[in-house]
C-alpha cells in the first residue's frame, strides 16, 4: 500500500455505542465500542463469580444482568446477541 491510498474505514465494532440504562448499570454509562462492552461484561461476570461452575460457558445472571439478558442463565454465545439490543448510536 502506498501513502497516497486512502485509509480503510473503521469497522462497526469500533464505533462507540451508548448503553441502555439496564446495561449502563453493569458496564457504566460511557459510549464505548462493542469490543469494550464485551470486556466490561466479562470483568463484571468474573468479579461477581457468575460463571456456572458445572459449565463455564454459561453465565448465571444476578439482578443487574437479568435486566439486560431477560433470563436467569445464558450461554456466552447468546449473551452478545442479547446485549446488542441494549446498544444504540449516541
C-alpha positions in Angstrom: 0.0 0.0 0.0 1.3 3.4 -0.9 1.0 6.6 1.1 -1.5 8.1 -1.4 -4.1 5.3 -0.9 -7.0 6.2 1.3 -7.1 4.6 4.8 -9.7 1.9 5.4 -12.8 2.9 7.4 -13.1 1.8 10.9 -15.2 -1.3 11.4 -18.6 -1.2 13.0 -17.1 -3.0 16.0 -15.0 0.1 16.8 -17.9 2.6 16.6 -18.8 3.9 20.1 -22.3 2.9 21.2 -24.5 4.2 24.1 -25.6 1.5 26.5 -29.3 1.4 27.7 -29.9 2.2 31.4 -30.0 -1.5 32.3 -26.7 -2.2 30.6 -25.2 1.0 32.0 -25.8 -0.4 35.5 -23.4 -3.2 34.7 -20.7 -1.5 32.4 -21.1 2.2 33.1 -22.8 4.9 31.0 -19.9 5.8 28.7 -20.4 5.3 24.9 -17.9 2.5 24.1 -17.2 0.1 21.1 -18.8 -3.4 21.2 -15.4 -4.9 22.0 -15.1 -2.8 25.2 -18.7 -3.7 26.1 -17.8 -7.4 26.0 -14.6 -6.8 28.0 -16.5 -4.9 30.7 -19.2 -7.6 30.8 -16.7 -10.3 31.3 -14.9 -8.3 34.0 -18.3 -7.9 35.8 -19.1 -11.6 35.4 -15.7 -12.7 36.8 -15.7 -10.1 39.6 -19.1 -11.4 40.8 -18.3 -15.1 40.2 -21.3 -15.5 37.8 -20.0 -18.3 35.6 -21.8 -21.6 36.2 -19.3 -23.9 38.0 -20.5 -27.0 36.2 -20.4 -25.4 32.7 -18.2 -22.3 32.4 -19.7 -21.3 29.1 -23.0 -20.4 30.9 -23.5 -17.2 32.9 -25.7 -17.1 35.9 -27.4 -13.7 35.9 -27.7 -11.6 39.0 -30.5 -8.9 39.1 -28.4 -6.4 37.1 -27.6 -8.9 34.4 -31.1 -10.4 34.3 -32.4 -6.9 33.5 -30.2 -7.0 30.4 -30.4 -10.7 29.4 -34.0 -11.3 30.3 -33.4 -14.7 31.9 -31.6 -16.4 34.8 -28.9 -18.1 32.8 -27.4 -17.5 29.3 -24.6 -19.0 27.2 -21.7 -16.8 26.3 -22.8 -17.1 22.7 -26.4 -15.9 23.5 -25.0 -13.0 25.6 -23.6 -11.0 22.7 -26.9 -11.1 20.8 -28.9 -10.1 23.9 -26.5 -7.3 24.7 -26.7 -5.9 21.2 -30.4 -4.9 21.8 -29.1 -2.6 24.6 -26.7 -0.6 22.4 -27.6 2.5 20.3 -25.9 5.2 18.4 -25.0 8.1 20.7 
